[in-house]
Amino acid sequence: MDGKVVIITGANTGIGKETALDLARRNAKIYLACRDFDRCEAARKEIIEKTGNQQIFNRHLDLSDQQSVRDFVEKFSNEEEKLDVLINNAGVLNLPHSLTVDGIESHFGINHVSHFLLTHLLLDHLKKAQQGRIVNVSSVGYKSAKIDKDDLQLQKSYAELIAYCNSKLAQVLTTQSLAKKLEGTNVTVYSLHPGIIITEIWRNGKISKILQLFLVPVLRFLFCKSIKSGAQTSIRCAVDPDLATVSGKYFSDCEVVEKLKGQANEIGLEDFLWTESLRLAKIPSDFSYK
């Protein structure tokens, strides 16, 4: 990754931090995009200490506020002309019903819409790279999504897990849409399931408290990957030269999953989510992808 510039959201902990450590060892120049400056600074220092790579930077990004996304990109644009890899890694789970600054249900707004906006704002930088890559860290939870086109933000009936799963399906389907729009460019895009991993994403909500007290040891022993193992699919999508001509695919355990499940096969849903994502992110419908 010599000379390559990488942005990783949510890189101060969990999979994001492990991904940053790996890419730092490969000599990438990495921007850690995080909400909490102090925790990000601690992660930055640790990554430098462990890898010897001094090109690790702490940058503020609050995905619950689209203005913060725009401010982040403006600052990045003043520092860099190109971007080789964007890893949309940050996410929330088990939040009680709440809205982002922009009035969007929090799981959908943070996990999906703000990353969707970030990606669009950085496309020109990605096109300037030899081969730009967008890596969307989704989840196998997409299979359990129950998106209602008449209640996308779950105003009529809210459930924490469904809100999370809906946001992850949106990432998978808009990855497919974006790949089609970027055909013929040097930019590829991937979505992925990192594996079941107990990271800080479980810290919110009543479910997380029960898990922490009773189920975490059992889950970790029987089903869960280590954080290092969980980061490997993100890393492959970011660095493997064999994927330079692959785009729009969903990965699990470092391999392409050819047949998607559940609502991922619902006719018309991909187009619906694309249109709604543009609207919620306030991106012009005539945005140019070429």
Protein Blocks (a to p, Z undefined) as FASTA:
>chain_A
ZZiacddehilgcjllmmmmmmmmnopacddddfblmlmmmmmmmmmmmnopabbccddd
dfkbmklmmmmmmmmmmmpmbdfbdcdfbccehiacdddfkopafklmmmmmmmmmmmmm
mmmmmmmpmbdcddddddfklmmgccdfklmnommbccfklmmmmmmmmmmmmmmmmmmm
mgoiabdcddddebjcddfklmgojklmmmmmmmmmmmmmmmpccfklmmmmmmmmmmmm
klmmgghiaceehiacfbdghjllpghklmmmmmmmmmmnopafkbcfZZ
